[in-house]
């Protein structure tokens, strides 16, 4: 599955990478949803923490 991933701190334009990651496993007490499309306003986030999945 594809996910936006952050490897280091910095401006979103420089640090966000679209990467292939394993599908999450559904555990008791959790749900998994399918997202067809999502919006992201990268200009509104000056810094993002490392290892964040989008």
N, C-alpha and C positions, 0 to 999 in steps of 0.2 A: 504494500500500500504506500502511497505517496504522502509525505508529511513535510511541512515547513519546519526546519530545524535550525537552531542557533548554536553555533560552536564557540562563540566568544562574545564579549561585550562590544557594542559599537552601534552605529546607525543601522537601522533595519536594511537599508539598501545594500550595505556592505556585508552584513552578517547572516541574513536569512538565506538558507539554501533548501531547495526542494530535493529531498532524499527518499530513497526507498527504505522503509522500515517494516519489521514484522507486524502482522495483524495483532491487535490486542486480544487477549483472552477474556471471555466473559466469566466472571467469578460470582459467587453468591452475593446478593445485595448490590450488584452493579448491572448496568445495561450497556448495550452497544447500539449506536445509531448510525445510519448511513447518511452522510452529508453529500448532497449533489453539488452544491455551490455555497460559497461563503464569502463575505466581504472582509476586507482588512484595510484599515487606514494606517499604513506604516508611518506616515508623517506625524501622527499623534503620539508616537512612542519614541522618545529620545534615546533610551537605553533599554535593552531587554536582557534578562538573565541568561546565562549559558545553559545549554542542554534543555531548552524549552521546546516542546512540540506544539505546532500550530495546526 
